[in-house]
Amino acid sequence: MASLKGSIFFRIVSSLLISCILFMSVKISNVEALSCAEPDPPLKEMVYSEIVFKGKFVSSSKDKLHFKVQKLWKGQVGNNISLYENYWTEFIPGNEYIVFAGKDEGKLRPRLCGNTGVASPDLENQLGNIIPLTEQQPNPAPSWSSILFTIAGLIFIGILFYWFRKKYFK
């Protein structure tokens, strides 16, 4: 009986020892909290981006990034654009960037883990023809006809309410 216990104990200890040696010999790769796979080709990323532009990074304020737009490949943008931070891509004031932006939680941000980065002629050539920047017009003042139409509608609703109340709640 003693040899049976000894052989079981020997098997368990040797199995644990071999498992530890095997576990320690396996190389575990470095993993960061947010690491990115290789980005899609620029033209593919442009398909699912809402705006693609080249611009000079001007400044940041709170959670916004401010750019002076120089070239546009996709979207409707004026000479300046403000995007929300993605808190991953670092922008240095004065440097030119090509930015691929999309909506995240309803806010336009530079895409994570993509081709957004310092501008290069090679990337610009891959993106193809540029489109003209749109002129940013200030919001027009409401016209007199829309103001009068709104007032007339409110008066009409008031009259209906008065008539309904008088007829059914004597």
Secondary structure, DSSP 8 states (H G I E B T S, - for coil): -HHHHHHHHHHHHHHHHHHHHHHHHS------SS-------HHHHHHT-SEEEEEEEEEEETTEEEEEEEEEEES---SEEEEE--SSS---TT-EEEEEEEEETTEEEE-TTSS-EE--HHHHHHH----------------HHHHHHHHHHHHHHHHHHHHHHHHH--
